[in-house]
Amino acid sequence: MGRAVLDPNLCYSYNMRTCGVCYRACPLQDVALKIGMYERPILIAENCVGCGNCERICYHYPQAIRVIPFEDRSA
């Protein structure tokens, strides 16, 4: 599988809007993904299982949060 990686430049919550859908979609809330002020996602990468729920639910296109496969760490 992989781990989620966040691009704050694309994330609505880091750009003067609130969102938080990735947090609500995460099966490991407060373990792999925490929520900060203004619903900013805070990833705890070592706890992420790479399920991809956050990437699928992200409203932004291209997605602000992506699951990068373990074999492809260049992205």
N, C-alpha and C positions, 0 to 999 in steps of 0.2 A: 504494500500500500504506500502510504506517504505521510506527509505532515503538512498542515495548513501554513501558509505564508500570507501575511497581510501587506498590502500596499496602501499606506495611509494617504497617499496622494489621490487615490481613487475612492477611498472609503467616505461615504456621506457623513458619518459621525465625526470624522476628523476634519471635515470641511464645512462647518457651520450648519449642519443639519443633524437631526437625531434619527437613528434607524434601529439598530439592535436586533435585526432579524437573524443574523448569524448566531448570536448568543442564544436566542430562543430555539433555534433549530439544532443546536449542539446537544448530543446525548450525554456529554460530560460537562455540563454547566458547572462553573466554578472549580473544575478540575483541569480541563484542557483549554477552556475559554472563559475568561472573566469579563465583566462589563465595568467600565469606568465611567467617569463623568461624561455627560452628554451621550451616553450609550456607546462609548468608544470601546471596541473589542480589544482585549488584552490576551494575547496567545501565550499559553504555556506549552511550548512546542514539544517538550519531552513527554507530555501526557496526551498529546494528540494521537488518535488512532487512525486518522486519515479516512474517515467515513465519507467525506465529501458533502455532507448536509449543508455546511456553511457556504460552500461554493455554489451549490445548486440553488439555494434560496436568496443569494445576494442580488439585490435590486439593480446594482450598477452593472453596466456592460461597457467594457469587459469587467469581469468580476474583480472586486477589490480584495477578495480573499480566495486563494487558490490552493488546491492540494497538489503538492509537488511530489511525484513518485521518488522513492528512496534512491533509485538508480540515476535520477536526473537532478542533481543538486546545482546545476549551473544557472537555473532560473531564479 
